[in-house]
Amino acid sequence: MTGSESGGRLLASVAPSRGDGGGEPGLELIRAKDPVTVVIFGASGDLAKRKLLPALYHLQAAGYLPERYAVIGFSRTPMSDAMYRECMHKALAEQIHDGAALDAGDPLLTSLYYHAGDADKLASFQALKETIEEIERERSLPGNRIFYLSVAPEFFTVIVQNLVAAGLVRDKNDPAWSRVIIEKPFGRDLDSARALNAAVTKVLDESQIYRIDHYLGKETVQNILSFRFGNSIFEPLFNQKYVDNVQVTVAETLGMEGRRGAYYDTAGTMRDMVQNHMLQLLCLIAMEPPSALEARSIRDEKVKVLRALEPLTRKQVAVSTVRGQYGVGEQNGQGVKGYRQEEGVGPKSTTETYVALRLKIDNWRWAGVPFLLRSGKRLAKRVSEIAVTFKQPPMRLFRPFDELDDEVAAARANSNLLVLRIQPDEGISLSFACKRPGIKVQLDEVNMDFFYGRAFQQRSPEAYERLLLDALRGDASLFTRSDEVDCAWRFVSSIHQGWASLPPPQFPNYYPFTDGPDEANRLLEGTEARWRSLAEM
């Protein structure tokens, strides 16, 4: 590895892995070989148009889809195959990288079919079975099937039940396999998640269920495991002996654009972000090494982390959590609505648009290390990262640090900081102390930075591309298992129960495009930790 200096920062350069078959495969995608029929429920919806069909297109263009396949859209809207292809042609042209050159004869478009039906009527599924079998005969497909549930959560159970009742899902031991991909949210609390799990696992084997969290498909999220367990100089330091605190941040500048307010007011940041995305990031940064890079081993270790998060008591909720809601503000001289003024939101809503947590993982590796999580809407910057602050040296030999005017800068300068940037500017940054040029012995903080785009100079697959391909290949490593979902909801539900027993919050309590409510600093009491400034990330 070599380094070049740019603007006071050390830019790390790497040699990209060989793509000519002469090197290790690493994280390279592997082609799906089994011919397959993919059925998308909610085929005329936003997710199908913006994410699923573009992901399939890019997989096809890169040669990762099997040689023979068919994609069938299922929705209530009456439509012919030709009409659906034309509709998806227009949608793809707007979403893919080379949309202007997309031809109606593209292999993906000519593999599209459509079936109109009602998700809650068995007769629609019996008719769908006839359509699928006819297409499979025409295209010489062996009966391998993926069913993608891109629908509202209230339809999950009835769709799965109708799939099985109509004979569309094969037995787990059948040579022709069946897999069902279920979008989040998987439940809205512990009881509903358990009820949904019970209903789904009653008719499907766990090995056939793929609960998707698109965050796990991001290249930089997957790289957390590679970074930790592929580098012997870092993993030995990931424990309570060397780590002072860990911060996980998922911040957004957006508010309730469009009609999202009606959904968000029933969910809030805790359900929308913490229960899934953020707890998954926590698992990856805190888990023990898996015995193998395969689904069961990875998910076993993630569950151990979640089990080490004991449900919080009412008193612990009051001390270890902060919630916020953005009020009225302005940006570039233009007024910005407060959350309670957003479309679909009640004028006295107490739904949180910001959450900060101070957690502890009760195990040998992380005993006593604060894990600080925060996520919110209308914050100062769109950024997602994991920041690991290492403990200061036991003896401060270099006293000039204490002469710095800025107390926060002085504390930071005595600590090494490792930042895993998930978005934007995906990469890794490591700060360390270096002597400032001159006669006087004075240290300064410098950064060694690695950027995905600069290092590899190639397009990374989008999250849904990776996850769809893994589902086609039968690799469930990046999908959540039923016990993961249960443990996550068990912890999150304890916080919701605590909030319900506490006095209602005084909302709104932070201005748009700030770092959130000042009360979040209360979580840092008794530590040397400081929230990282969003604007400076």
NUPAKE-333702 format. One line per 8 residues: number of its first residue (from 1); their letters; for each residue y, x, z of C-alpha. Coordinates in nm, 4 decimals. Layout:
BEGIN
NUM	A	Y/X/Z | ...
REM end
This chain:
BEGIN
1	MTGSESGG	0.0000/0.0000/0.0000 | 0.3458/0.1275/-0.0834 | 0.6849/0.0060/0.0310 | 1.0254/-0.0086/-0.1310 | 1.3532/-0.0733/0.0495 | 1.5646/-0.3714/-0.0501 | 1.8556/-0.5036/0.1506 | 1.7375/-0.3480/0.4761
9	RLLASVAP	1.3863/-0.4880/0.4332 | 1.0643/-0.3145/0.3432 | 0.8973/-0.4962/0.0563 | 0.5220/-0.4514/0.0578 | 0.3492/-0.4197/-0.2772 | -0.0198/-0.4763/-0.3354 | -0.2662/-0.4218/-0.6130 | -0.3864/-0.7659/-0.7286
17	SRGDGGGE	-0.7614/-0.8187/-0.7274 | -0.9302/-0.7670/-1.0612 | -0.9947/-1.0753/-1.2646 | -1.2254/-0.9101/-1.5173 | -1.5419/-0.9449/-1.3125 | -1.5276/-0.5857/-1.1918 | -1.4029/-0.6613/-0.8432 | -1.4882/-0.8848/-0.5516
25	PGLELIRA	-1.4394/-1.2554/-0.6246 | -1.2224/-1.2969/-0.3153 | -1.0414/-1.6296/-0.3237 | -1.0989/-1.6857/-0.6946 | -1.1861/-2.0408/-0.7893 | -1.5409/-2.1019/-0.9057 | -1.6106/-2.3461/-1.1846 | -1.7727/-2.6777/-1.0997
33	KDPVTVVI	-2.0995/-2.6893/-1.2935 | -2.2449/-3.0346/-1.2246 | -2.1444/-3.3052/-1.4764 | -1.9640/-3.5771/-1.2816 | -1.7997/-3.9186/-1.2867 | -1.4765/-3.9356/-1.0843 | -1.3539/-4.2801/-0.9773 | -0.9976/-4.3029/-0.8422
41	FGASGDLA	-0.9124/-4.6119/-0.6359 | -0.5389/-4.6749/-0.6497 | -0.5332/-4.5291/-1.0005 | -0.1906/-4.6678/-1.0910 | -0.0295/-4.5429/-0.7698 | 0.2122/-4.2602/-0.7037 | -0.0448/-4.0122/-0.5701 | -0.2682/-4.0508/-0.8748
49	KRKLLPAL	0.0227/-3.9996/-1.1146 | 0.1991/-3.7150/-0.9341 | -0.0910/-3.5218/-0.7831 | -0.4467/-3.6209/-0.8755 | -0.4266/-3.6462/-1.2554 | -0.2041/-3.3343/-1.2856 | -0.4518/-3.1458/-1.0648 | -0.7428/-3.2494/-1.2878
57	YHLQAAGY	-0.5412/-3.1520/-1.5954 | -0.4712/-2.8011/-1.4651 | -0.8346/-2.7563/-1.3612 | -0.9415/-2.8638/-1.7103 | -0.6901/-2.6308/-1.8782 | -0.8072/-2.3379/-1.6639 | -1.1734/-2.4056/-1.7410 | -1.2774/-2.5106/-1.3902
65	LPERYAVI	-1.3995/-2.8631/-1.4638 | -1.7604/-2.9091/-1.5771 | -1.8308/-2.9339/-1.9478 | -1.9105/-3.3055/-1.9204 | -1.7178/-3.5472/-1.7015 | -1.5396/-3.8832/-1.6954 | -1.2489/-4.0130/-1.4870 | -1.2309/-4.3870/-1.4169
73	GFSRTPMS	-0.9213/-4.5464/-1.2702 | -0.9673/-4.8537/-1.0485 | -0.6761/-5.0808/-0.9613 | -0.5781/-5.4490/-0.9563 | -0.3402/-5.4260/-1.2536 | -0.5041/-5.5602/-1.5738 | -0.5132/-5.2786/-1.8282 | -0.7279/-5.1512/-2.1160
81	DAMYRECM	-0.8588/-4.7957/-2.1441 | -0.6011/-4.7271/-2.4172 | -0.3155/-4.8604/-2.2059 | -0.4234/-4.6523/-1.9063 | -0.4468/-4.3375/-2.1182 | -0.0978/-4.3992/-2.2552 | 0.0385/-4.4573/-1.9050 | -0.1221/-4.1388/-1.7707
89	HKALAEQI	-0.0081/-3.9461/-2.0796 | 0.3521/-4.0253/-1.9889 | 0.2957/-3.9458/-1.6218 | 0.1271/-3.6132/-1.6986 | 0.4008/-3.5126/-1.9423 | 0.6500/-3.5380/-1.6558 | 0.4387/-3.3510/-1.4015 | 0.2504/-3.0666/-1.5696
97	HDGAALDA	0.3976/-2.7286/-1.6558 | 0.3647/-2.7661/-2.0338 | 0.4136/-3.1424/-2.0533 | 0.6049/-3.1404/-2.3819 | 0.3004/-2.9983/-2.5610 | 0.0545/-3.2519/-2.4182 | -0.1390/-3.4186/-2.6986 | -0.3050/-3.7604/-2.6868
105	GDPLLTSL	-0.6281/-3.5870/-2.7852 | -0.6279/-3.3694/-2.4730 | -0.9812/-3.3506/-2.3242 | -0.8683/-3.5045/-1.9951 | -0.6905/-3.7977/-2.1595 | -0.9888/-3.8750/-2.3820 | -1.2099/-3.8716/-2.0707 | -1.0001/-4.1386/-1.8945
113	YYHAGDAD	-1.1232/-4.4959/-1.8510 | -0.9955/-4.7933/-1.6564 | -1.1505/-5.0770/-1.4585 | -0.9449/-5.3603/-1.3096 | -1.0711/-5.5137/-0.9878 | -1.0059/-5.6108/-0.6273 | -1.0949/-5.3581/-0.3596 | -1.2030/-5.6305/-0.1180
121	KLASFQAL	-1.4365/-5.8184/-0.3548 | -1.7996/-5.7132/-0.3971 | -1.8107/-5.8701/-0.7446 | -1.5504/-5.6173/-0.8632 | -1.7763/-5.3329/-0.7507 | -2.0804/-5.4826/-0.9169 | -1.8799/-5.4976/-1.2402 | -1.7589/-5.1412/-1.1767
129	KETIEEIE	-2.1205/-5.0284/-1.1496 | -2.1916/-5.1656/-1.4968 | -1.8843/-4.9872/-1.6341 | -1.9829/-4.6568/-1.4730 | -2.3420/-4.6725/-1.5948 | -2.2279/-4.7527/-1.9497 | -1.9863/-4.4569/-1.9524 | -2.2501/-4.2276/-1.8029
137	RERSLPGN	-2.4906/-4.3224/-2.0814 | -2.2258/-4.2643/-2.3495 | -2.1263/-3.9229/-2.2126 | -2.4744/-3.8095/-2.1002 | -2.3728/-3.7903/-1.7350 | -2.6535/-3.7682/-1.4750 | -2.5019/-3.9937/-1.2076 | -2.3164/-3.7441/-0.9869
145	RIFYLSVA	-2.0140/-3.9342/-0.8564 | -1.6931/-3.8754/-0.6630 | -1.4981/-4.1725/-0.5300 | -1.1372/-4.0924/-0.4354 | -0.9762/-4.3456/-0.2000 | -0.6060/-4.3148/-0.2845 | -0.5284/-4.6484/-0.1193 | -0.3733/-4.7891/0.1976
153	PEFFTVIV	-0.5822/-4.7163/0.5119 | -0.6692/-5.0824/0.5658 | -0.8859/-5.0684/0.2510 | -1.0938/-4.7624/0.3494 | -1.3704/-4.9514/0.5283 | -1.4109/-5.2371/0.2812 | -1.4173/-5.0020/-0.0186 | -1.6868/-4.7832/0.1364
161	QNLVAAGL	-1.8914/-5.0882/0.2342 | -1.8622/-5.2371/-0.1157 | -1.9537/-4.9053/-0.2796 | -2.2775/-4.8970/-0.0822 | -2.3504/-5.2697/-0.1175 | -2.3103/-5.2488/-0.4958 | -2.5452/-4.9505/-0.5169 | -2.2747/-4.7133/-0.6420
169	VRDKNDPA	-2.3372/-4.4486/-0.3753 | -2.6655/-4.2588/-0.3912 | -2.8761/-4.1640/-0.0934 | -2.7939/-3.8176/0.0415 | -3.1398/-3.6958/-0.0665 | -3.1053/-3.8263/-0.4225 | -3.0897/-3.5496/-0.6878 | -2.7709/-3.7132/-0.8190
177	WSRVIIEK	-2.5119/-3.6722/-0.5452 | -2.2300/-3.9020/-0.4267 | -1.9136/-3.7972/-0.2398 | -1.6284/-4.0075/-0.1026 | -1.2822/-3.8523/-0.0547 | -1.0655/-4.0320/0.2003 | -0.6895/-3.9716/0.2195 | -0.4966/-3.9506/0.5441
185	PFGRDLDS	-0.4153/-4.1172/0.7754 | -0.7675/-4.1485/0.9155 | -0.6796/-4.3983/1.1879 | -0.3545/-4.4442/1.3788 | -0.4907/-4.3711/1.7278 | -0.8153/-4.2677/1.8952 | -0.9661/-4.6171/1.9006 | -0.8907/-4.6973/1.5351
193	ARALNAAV	-1.0099/-4.3535/1.4210 | -1.3386/-4.4005/1.6065 | -1.3793/-4.7500/1.4624 | -1.3181/-4.6195/1.1105 | -1.5580/-4.3297/1.1626 | -1.8238/-4.5680/1.2927 | -1.7826/-4.8013/0.9949 | -1.7914/-4.5223/0.7378
201	TKVLDESQ	-2.0766/-4.3208/0.8903 | -2.2813/-4.6394/0.9257 | -2.3252/-4.6505/0.5478 | -2.2574/-4.2873/0.4474 | -2.3942/-3.9566/0.5685 | -2.1341/-3.7180/0.7124 | -2.2168/-3.4731/0.4323 | -2.0950/-3.7314/0.1792
209	IYRIDHYL	-1.7544/-3.7846/0.3455 | -1.4592/-3.5632/0.2513 | -1.1536/-3.6363/0.4700 | -0.8660/-3.4718/0.2900 | -0.5603/-3.2998/0.4377 | -0.3634/-3.1559/0.1474 | -0.2034/-2.8940/0.3746 | -0.5377/-2.7145/0.3921
217	GKETVQNI	-0.5328/-2.6763/0.0143 | -0.2186/-2.4640/0.0188 | -0.2851/-2.1038/-0.0776 | -0.0925/-1.9618/0.2170 | -0.2790/-2.1822/0.4658 | -0.6115/-2.0578/0.3314 | -0.4784/-1.7026/0.3576 | -0.4516/-1.7356/0.7359
225	LSFRFGNS	-0.8264/-1.6785/0.7669 | -0.8194/-1.3945/0.5141 | -0.5314/-1.2260/0.6934 | -0.6826/-1.2598/1.0386 | -1.0454/-1.1775/0.9729 | -1.0084/-0.9469/0.6728 | -0.7776/-0.6949/0.8428 | -0.9019/-0.4961/1.1400
233	IFEPLFNQ	-0.5500/-0.3868/1.2426 | -0.4343/-0.7414/1.3259 | -0.7255/-0.9468/1.4588 | -0.7786/-0.7304/1.7736 | -0.4185/-0.8140/1.8720 | -0.4585/-1.1917/1.8485 | -0.5167/-1.2661/2.2176 | -0.3441/-1.3161/2.5513
241	KYVDNVQV	-0.3210/-0.9422/2.6154 | -0.0842/-0.8779/2.3256 | 0.0670/-1.2117/2.2156 | 0.3689/-1.3496/2.4015 | 0.3945/-1.6838/2.2195 | 0.3080/-1.8587/1.8928 | 0.5495/-2.0924/1.7133 | 0.4373/-2.3386/1.4456
249	TVAETLGM	0.7224/-2.4992/1.2511 | 0.7089/-2.7688/0.9832 | 1.0679/-2.8738/0.9095 | 1.2046/-3.1010/0.6389 | 1.5600/-3.1725/0.5219 | 1.4602/-3.5085/0.3738 | 1.5009/-3.8369/0.5555 | 1.3582/-4.1744/0.4538
257	EGRRGAYY	1.4089/-4.1566/0.0777 | 1.3000/-4.4640/-0.1156 | 1.0990/-4.7186/0.0817 | 0.9360/-4.4668/0.3154 | 1.1211/-4.6002/0.6193 | 0.8965/-4.9057/0.6555 | 0.5855/-4.6849/0.6733 | 0.7425/-4.4142/0.8860
265	DTAGTMRD	0.8637/-4.6598/1.1493 | 0.4997/-4.7464/1.2225 | 0.3907/-4.3825/1.2311 | 0.6521/-4.1317/1.3449 | 0.6334/-3.7547/1.3321 | 0.3463/-3.7323/1.5806 | 0.1116/-3.9366/1.3624 | 0.2521/-3.8263/1.0277
273	MVQNHMLQ	0.2598/-3.4494/1.0846 | 0.1307/-3.3309/1.4221 | -0.2062/-3.5085/1.4366 | -0.3194/-3.3609/1.1059 | -0.1160/-3.0833/0.9430 | 0.0136/-2.9071/1.2525 | -0.3052/-2.9220/1.4567 | -0.4927/-2.7835/1.1558
281	LLCLIAME	-0.2492/-2.4898/1.1410 | -0.2961/-2.4406/1.5142 | -0.6732/-2.4301/1.4693 | -0.6568/-2.1699/1.1929 | -0.4266/-1.9347/1.3826 | -0.6171/-1.9703/1.7127 | -0.9854/-2.0071/1.6158 | -1.2583/-1.7511/1.6731
289	PPSALEAR	-1.4165/-1.5750/1.3728 | -1.6686/-1.8036/1.1997 | -2.0211/-1.6708/1.1618 | -1.9922/-1.7250/0.7857 | -1.7349/-1.8471/0.5333 | -1.9003/-2.1838/0.4915 | -1.8061/-2.5355/0.5942 | -2.0132/-2.5777/0.9105
297	SIRDEKVK	-1.9178/-2.2433/1.0662 | -1.5456/-2.2803/0.9950 | -1.5284/-2.6376/1.1187 | -1.7327/-2.5554/1.4298 | -1.4706/-2.2989/1.5337 | -1.1803/-2.5341/1.4617 | -1.3367/-2.8007/1.6825 | -1.3637/-2.5505/1.9681
305	VLRALEPL	-0.9863/-2.5006/1.9565 | -0.9213/-2.8750/1.9613 | -1.1591/-2.9195/2.2542 | -0.9652/-2.6519/2.4430 | -0.6548/-2.8724/2.4133 | -0.7046/-3.0943/2.7152 | -0.5475/-3.4429/2.6916 | -0.2117/-3.4445/2.8711
313	TRKQVAVS	-0.1384/-3.6451/3.1847 | 0.1778/-3.8571/3.2108 | 0.3468/-3.5792/3.4105 | 0.2442/-3.3139/3.1579 | 0.3751/-3.5285/2.8713 | 0.7143/-3.5512/3.0438 | 0.7282/-3.1743/3.0923 | 0.5612/-3.0419/2.7754
321	TVRGQYGV	0.6917/-3.2709/2.4993 | 1.0297/-3.3517/2.3471 | 1.0955/-3.6202/2.0892 | 1.4052/-3.6828/1.8848 | 1.5607/-3.9101/1.6266 | 1.8386/-3.8150/1.3872 | 2.1677/-4.0006/1.3920 | 2.4549/-4.0417/1.1482
329	GEQNGQGV	2.5972/-3.7264/0.9914 | 2.7332/-3.5803/0.6729 | 2.6466/-3.3256/0.4070 | 2.8887/-3.1760/0.1544 | 3.1515/-3.4268/0.2577 | 2.9191/-3.7215/0.2001 | 2.8022/-3.9522/0.4761 | 2.4337/-3.9388/0.5740
337	KGYRQEEG	2.2583/-4.2381/0.7267 | 2.1081/-4.2192/1.0698 | 1.7406/-4.3089/1.0994 | 1.8191/-4.6548/1.2366 | 2.0324/-4.7277/0.9294 | 1.7538/-4.6397/0.6853 | 1.5912/-4.9121/0.4752 | 1.2909/-5.0641/0.6511
345	VGPKSTTE	1.3842/-4.9271/0.9954 | 1.4810/-5.1470/1.2894 | 1.8315/-5.1069/1.4412 | 1.6820/-5.0284/1.7837 | 1.3817/-4.8274/1.6656 | 1.2426/-4.5724/1.9102 | 1.0214/-4.4048/1.6491 | 1.0495/-4.0276/1.6695
353	TYVALRLK	1.1639/-3.8251/1.3672 | 1.1288/-3.4976/1.5611 | 0.8626/-3.3655/1.7970 | 0.8442/-3.0406/1.9920 | 0.5431/-2.9490/2.2049 | 0.4503/-2.6714/2.4427 | 0.0734/-2.6457/2.4460 | -0.1856/-2.4246/2.6074
361	IDNWRWAG	-0.5286/-2.3459/2.4709 | -0.7617/-2.3259/2.7664 | -0.9994/-2.0502/2.6605 | -1.0580/-1.6804/2.7208 | -0.8649/-1.5561/2.4165 | -0.5442/-1.7556/2.4637 | -0.5178/-1.8218/2.8389 | -0.1507/-1.8298/2.9410
369	VPFLLRSG	-0.0055/-1.8001/2.5888 | 0.2467/-2.0771/2.5057 | 0.1895/-2.2444/2.1690 | 0.5175/-2.4012/2.0592 | 0.4993/-2.6662/1.7872 | 0.7920/-2.8487/1.6256 | 0.8307/-3.0760/1.3270 | 1.0991/-3.3124/1.2113
377	KRLAKRVS	1.3025/-3.4877/0.9454 | 1.6640/-3.4157/0.8462 | 1.6527/-3.0641/0.9893 | 1.8567/-2.7629/0.8811 | 1.6062/-2.6247/0.6318 | 1.2813/-2.7117/0.4583 | 1.0418/-2.4531/0.5930 | 0.6857/-2.4256/0.7233
385	EIAVTFKQ	0.5697/-2.1142/0.9043 | 0.3650/-1.9695/1.1865 | 0.5450/-1.7038/1.3924 | 0.3483/-1.4828/1.6314 | 0.5667/-1.2957/1.8814 | 0.3942/-0.9988/2.0416 | 0.4610/-0.8870/2.3959 | 0.7207/-0.6227/2.4682
393	PPMRLFRP	0.6070/-0.2717/2.5614 | 0.5269/-0.2452/2.9325 | 0.8030/0.0157/2.9724 | 1.1320/0.0049/2.7839 | 1.1881/0.3684/2.6943 | 1.4610/0.2888/2.4464 | 1.7344/0.1521/2.6705 | 1.9968/0.1227/2.3914
401	FDELDDEV	1.8411/-0.2129/2.3123 | 1.9885/-0.3421/2.6367 | 2.3361/-0.2488/2.5156 | 2.3257/-0.5027/2.2327 | 2.5917/-0.7697/2.2749 | 2.3644/-1.0500/2.1618 | 2.1125/-1.1236/2.4375 | 1.8781/-1.3019/2.1969
409	AAARANSN	1.8954/-1.0134/1.9495 | 1.8207/-0.7695/2.2302 | 1.5120/-0.9623/2.3377 | 1.3947/-0.9962/1.9797 | 1.4478/-0.6273/1.9062 | 1.2042/-0.5348/2.1825 | 0.9281/-0.7523/2.0325 | 0.7224/-0.7330/1.7171
417	LLVLRIQP	0.7170/-1.0532/1.5153 | 0.4573/-1.1591/1.2598 | 0.5551/-1.4528/1.0378 | 0.3144/-1.6328/0.8051 | 0.5363/-1.8258/0.5626 | 0.3657/-2.1342/0.4212 | 0.6617/-2.2727/0.2264 | 0.8905/-2.1873/0.0596
425	DEGISLSF	0.8782/-1.8154/-0.0384 | 0.5103/-1.7977/0.0545 | 0.4205/-1.4686/0.2140 | 0.3919/-1.2590/0.5302 | 0.6599/-1.0711/0.7242 | 0.6146/-0.8157/1.0015 | 0.9097/-0.6905/1.2070 | 0.8997/-0.3658/1.4002
433	ACKRPGIK	1.1353/-0.1164/1.5626 | 1.2757/0.1803/1.3741 | 1.5273/0.4479/1.4757 | 1.8707/0.3858/1.3302 | 2.0025/0.6900/1.1370 | 2.2400/0.9031/1.3426 | 2.2660/1.1389/1.6376 | 2.2277/0.8648/1.8949
441	VQLDEVNM	1.8759/0.7389/1.9689 | 1.9064/0.3696/1.8947 | 1.6412/0.1437/1.7494 | 1.6882/-0.1376/1.5049 | 1.4660/-0.4154/1.3755 | 1.3291/-0.3824/1.0221 | 1.0926/-0.6070/0.8288 | 0.7956/-0.5382/0.6076
449	DFFYGRAF	0.7679/-0.8313/0.3669 | 0.4933/-0.9472/0.1342 | 0.5612/-1.2242/-0.1184 | 0.2808/-1.3967/-0.3082 | 0.4840/-1.4462/-0.6239 | 0.5959/-1.0841/-0.6495 | 0.2633/-0.9301/-0.5550 | 0.0294/-1.1244/-0.7802
457	QQRSPEAY	0.2643/-1.2571/-1.0496 | 0.0409/-1.5478/-1.1325 | 0.0440/-1.9175/-1.0683 | -0.1326/-2.0282/-0.7507 | -0.3309/-2.3512/-0.7754 | -0.1664/-2.6560/-0.6220 | -0.3239/-2.7915/-0.3046 | -0.4908/-3.0876/-0.4751
465	ERLLLDAL	-0.6352/-2.8627/-0.7459 | -0.8153/-2.6527/-0.4888 | -0.9349/-2.9496/-0.2848 | -1.0571/-3.1512/-0.5835 | -1.2460/-2.8504/-0.7152 | -1.4034/-2.7890/-0.3744 | -1.5155/-3.1530/-0.3625 | -1.6647/-3.1199/-0.7113
473	RGDASLFT	-1.8527/-2.8102/-0.5960 | -1.9634/-2.9660/-0.2670 | -1.7695/-2.7205/-0.0491 | -1.6330/-2.9098/0.2525 | -1.4754/-2.6080/0.4260 | -1.1193/-2.7347/0.3732 | -1.1967/-3.0957/0.4650 | -1.2008/-3.2356/0.8186
481	RSDEVDCA	-1.5175/-3.3418/0.9983 | -1.5526/-3.6521/1.2161 | -1.5501/-3.4573/1.5439 | -1.2321/-3.2753/1.4346 | -1.0615/-3.6077/1.3744 | -1.1831/-3.7416/1.7087 | -1.0640/-3.4388/1.9076 | -0.7237/-3.4386/1.7368
489	WRFVSSIH	-0.6676/-3.8087/1.8047 | -0.7914/-3.7734/2.1634 | -0.5160/-3.5199/2.2281 | -0.2409/-3.7005/2.0330 | -0.3244/-4.0384/2.1862 | -0.2760/-3.8922/2.5345 | 0.0821/-3.8060/2.4346 | 0.1463/-4.1529/2.2938
497	QGWASLPP	0.0122/-4.3073/2.6150 | 0.2378/-4.0815/2.8199 | 0.5416/-4.1735/2.6145 | 0.4635/-4.5442/2.6542 | 0.4745/-4.5070/3.0338 | 0.8043/-4.3137/3.0392 | 1.1581/-4.4568/3.0144 | 1.2641/-4.5139/2.6514
505	PQFPNYYP	1.4387/-4.2137/2.4948 | 1.8138/-4.2094/2.4370 | 1.8118/-4.2116/2.0585 | 1.9648/-4.0839/1.8380 | 1.9810/-3.7378/1.9951 | 2.0383/-3.4898/1.7118 | 2.2636/-3.4582/1.4108 | 2.1210/-3.4278/1.0594
513	FTDGPDEA	2.0753/-3.0760/0.9208 | 2.0558/-2.9063/1.2601 | 1.7617/-2.7508/1.4455 | 1.6911/-3.0773/1.6268 | 1.7702/-3.1955/1.9814 | 1.8970/-2.9369/2.2305 | 1.6441/-3.0709/2.4801 | 1.3725/-2.8777/2.2935
521	NRLLEGTE	1.5014/-2.5639/2.4680 | 1.3673/-2.7108/2.7926 | 1.0153/-2.6316/2.6709 | 1.0983/-2.2599/2.6773 | 1.1839/-2.2457/3.0475 | 0.9902/-1.9778/3.2311 | 0.9259/-1.7791/2.9125 | 1.1121/-1.5190/2.7096
529	ARWRSLAE	1.0553/-1.7225/2.3939 | 1.3382/-1.8509/2.1751 | 1.3117/-2.1081/1.8998 | 1.3591/-1.9365/1.5662 | 1.6759/-2.0541/1.3932 | 1.5800/-2.2692/1.0939 | 1.8835/-2.1571/0.8951 | 1.7815/-1.7912/0.9339
537	M	1.4172/-1.8391/0.8357
REM end
